[in-house]
Structures are given as structure tokens and as C-alpha cells.
Amino acid sequence: MTHSNDLMTFTNARVHETHLSQPLGVADDGGFHRVNVTLQGNKISDVTAADHTIEGTKTDLAGRILTPSFVDCHTHLDKGHIWSRQPNPDGSFGGALSAVAQDTAANWSADDLKLRMDFALRCAYAHGTSALRTHIDSQAPQAAISWPVFEDLRDTWAERITLQAVCLVGIEAVRDTMFFNTLAKRVQVAGGVLGAVTYMVPDIKDLIDQVFVTAKDLGLDLDFHADETGDPDAVSLHLIAQAALRHEFSGRINVGHCCSLARQPDDTALGTLDLVAKAGLSITTLPMCNLYLQDRRHDGTTPRWRGVTLVHEMTSRGINVAIASDNTRDPFYAYGDLDMMEVYRMATRILHLDHPVGQWPATMTTAPANLMGIAPPTIAIGAPADLIQFRARSWTELLSRPQSDRIVLRGGKQIDTTLPDYSDLDALMESSK
């Protein structure tokens, strides 16, 4: 296609209703509209129904699916791709915590972080992601190393991927007021988001309150890991929602995981979701990592639940629900490649996001963009020409293959989707042994 300011139109494309700013005609059973998408330079200049006459240069997509770029709102770039030197010994959550702690102490220099994080971003970009939020392990002394690396990468990647970062510490770290206040101010300087991992310590209510007070004082949004366990007594999501209402918090709040909801009695879980909806929280579910870690057994028995949270009950209450990659090739998840289409494919199978598909495709575009506070990717007049073209013509075709032959356009230009070779990491892994 042309790379100039001349008009170029993709005709007869299938675009899902959640990826259009307004419907054009009647959607098919999969929620797709047949449309023409005209590009001029790096923008979309027109979107019309497929039966509209198009003049000039055009490419007939013959009913193939066209989507906007993806948003991946919960990742861990700093942990990524350490598996080959620090695997999880037994696939358990405890094993992951121990392995990452060992690798952090031994290897997480600025050079190590930059190479691995950049490798991960190259993967995400090739797969079609245009915005990404990463959590940054921020215990001392690691925070002083990791945050400058993130800021440098954010500048380097600014024209390709919009990057955000969240500090990540265990909720007990909030007890050290001097440490937590210093960290929060560092996050503020970096334009980041305040975060913590919540679990049921005796003073959890006071600690959550302190996180909210700090965020309000510094004008920061919040992003929690919460209840990443099968223990039905883990109710920190409920406490976060109560705190949001009690503090009349006006910033954005995202909460990831929330696995224990699926193990609680209905009246308990649904009561929490009513509170979450009232407080205006967003929820991010991480289907691949939670499937990997939760209910893993070492007694020769099979796991009994999928490890994910109650997304259908959430959306029925108007809660903003996103899906995301989480960890990639590290002790918390041995696999993954920051490919949001893989995440959506797995989420559909694990969480039954089909029959009907409904609004679920927005979980990889509009919903994560909303919780990040950025413009959602969309196919609309004036929107960036950041598009992904698939050969598939229906959901069953799209989700049955890995879609490794997708075509990614950024600013109207086709990019090289060749993935970085794992050998790029070999020298780094060898030097750390």
C-alpha cells in the first residue's frame, strides 16, 4: 500500500462492533460489520459501509477481520524472560516468589533489565500492541535501578508503544512510612501509578487506607494486585472497594487477579462485586498466568478450578473488565509472548467469552485503555491508522490458529512483524550463570 498522503482504502473488511465508533449497517452473528476503511497518511480519514462506492487505490480484504491495535494493561517487563536462568522449581506461587527474589538479588542490573525489557517490547510491538502498562518491583534497593531503566525505555519507545509503570511492593512495605512515601514521590516524578500487592495481614485495612491517603496527596492513580489465591477468606478486593468509597477517591483504580472470588459463596462474592461497581473500580483478569499458578497440586491430583475471576458477573454490573498478559517466561508463568491475541484466544476458552461474543473484544482495546486513562484504539475517522489485518473471517477462524501471519500497520505503514530471536538473550543468560 502507499506510504504517502494519498488515499488508500481497505474495502470489505470485517470490523467488530466494539472496535467501531459507531455501527454501520447490521452486524452479523459474530458482531462484525462489513466496512471500508480509508487511510490518509497516518490517520483514518473515512469509514463507510462495505456497499459504499470507493474511488482510488484500494485493497479488497474479502471479509477478513481488521482490528485496531491492542492495549496490554498488566505486564511485568522487569521479570520477563528469566526462565532459562531461574525457573520455578515446582510451578507453585511460593516457588515463583522465591525464584524471582533470588534472580533479582543476583542479576537485576540496569543492563540486564534494559535488554530483557526491550526484548519484551519488541515482541509486543510485532504482535500489534500500541500501549502497555508494566508493574515494576520496587523494593529497596531495586527501585533505584529499575525506575530509571523504565523511564529510558519509555522515551526510546514513545513513537511505538505508550508505556506506563506501576510500583509493586507487598502491602507490608506500607508500614515503613518513610520508605513508602519516598517510593510514592519517585513514582510521581516518573508519571507512574501507585500500587501494592494486597493479602490478608492483620492490619490490612490500615495499610490500604494509607495507600489511598498517599495517592490522594500526590494525585496518583492506583493499581493493586489482590487476592491472587484460592483461599475464600482472601477479601482484600472488598476492602479496597470500601476504602475507595470511604476516601471518596476520584482517581482511577484498577485491581488485578481477584481469584478468590471464584472460591467464595455467591452471596459473599456478589456482594463484593456490588461494592466494586459502586466504587467504580476496574478489574483486570490474567487468565494464562492464573491458570498456570492457581490450584497447582503436587500430590498426583488434577486442579479443580481454572484460577480466574468472575468476569461475567462483573460486566453484568457495568464493571470495566480488561484482560492482559501478566508474566512472560518467568517463574510466575513459564510461557507467553505479550501477544494480546493469544491472551484473548485463551481467555475465550477459559472464561467462555463466546456464545455470544457480545462486548468481550473490548477487553483488549477500550477497557484497558479506559483504566489506563488513554485514548482507546478504535476504527474511526481521525483515529491513528494503527491496525491489524488477519486472514480470518470469523471468530472460529480467528481463534483456531495463532495468527502468526497477521499484518500490523502503525501510522498507516506496514511494520516488520519478525519476532526477536531468543538467541538475543543468550549472552545475558550465560553471563549471569
C-alpha positions, 0 to 999 in steps of 0.5 A: 500500500502507499506510504504517502498522503494519498488515499488508500482504502481497505474495502470489505473488511470485517470490523467488530462492533466494539472496535467501531465508533459507531455501527454501520449497517447490521452486524452479523452473528459474530458482531462484525460489520462489513466496512471500508476503511480509508487511510490518509497518511497516518490517520483514518480519514473515512469509514463507510459501509462495505456497499459504499462506492470507493474511488482510488487505490484500494485493497479488497480484504474479502471479509477478513477481520481488521482490528485496531491495535491492542492495549496490554494493561498488566505486564511485568517487563522487569521479570520477563524472560528469566526462565532459562536462568531461574525457573520455578522449581515446582510451578507453585506461587511460593516457588515463583516468589522465591525464584524471582527474589533470588534472580533479582538479588543476583542479576537485576542490573540496569543492563540486564533489565534494559535488554530483557525489557526491550526484548519484551517490547519488541515482541509486543510491538510485532504482535500489534500492541500500541500501549502497555502498562508494566508493574515494576518491583520496587523494593529497596534497593531495586527501585533505584535501578529499575525506575530509571531503566523504565523511564529510558525505555519509555522515551526510546519507545514513545513513537511505538508503544505508550508505556506506563509503570506501576510500583509493586511492593507487598502491602507490608512495605506500607508500614515503613512510612518513610520508605513508602512515601519516598517510593510514592514521590519517585513514582510521581516524578516518573508519571507512574501509578501507585500500587501494592500487592494486597493479602490478608495481614492483620492490619490490612485495612490500615495499610490500604487506607494509607495507600489511598491517603498517599495517592490522594496527596500526590494525585496518583492513580492506583493499581493493586494486585489482590487476592491472587489465591484460592483461599475464600477468606482472601477479601482484600478486593472488598476492602479496597472497594470500601476504602475507595468509597470511604476516601471518596477517591476520584482517581482511577483504580484498577485491581488485578487477579481477584481469584478468590472470588471464584472460591467464595459463596455467591452471596459473599462474592456478589456482594463484593462485586456490588461494592466494586461497581459502586466504587467504580473500580476496574478489574483486570483478569490474567487468565494464562498466568492464573491458570498456570499458578492457581490450584497447582497440586503436587500430590498426583491430583488434577486442579479443580478450578481454572484460577480466574475471576468472575468476569461475567458477573462483573460486566453484568454490573457495568464493571470495566473488565480488561484482560492482559498478559501478566508474566512472560517466561518467568517463574510466575508463568513459564510461557507467553509472548505479550501477544494480546491475541493469544491472551484473548484466544485463551481467555475465550476458552477459559472464561467462555467469552463466546456464545455470544461474543457480545462486548468481550473484544473490548477487553483488549482495546477500550477497557484497558485503555479506559483504566489506563486513562488513554485514548482507546484504539478504535476504527474511526475517522481521525483515529491513528491508522494503527491496525491489524489485518488477519486472514480470518473471517470469523471468530472460529477462524480467528481463534483456531490458529495463532495468527502468526501471519497477521499484518500490523500497520502503525501510522498507516505503514506496514511494520516488520512483524519478525519476532526477536530471536531468543538467541538475543538473550543468550549472552545475558543468560550465560553471563549471569550463570 
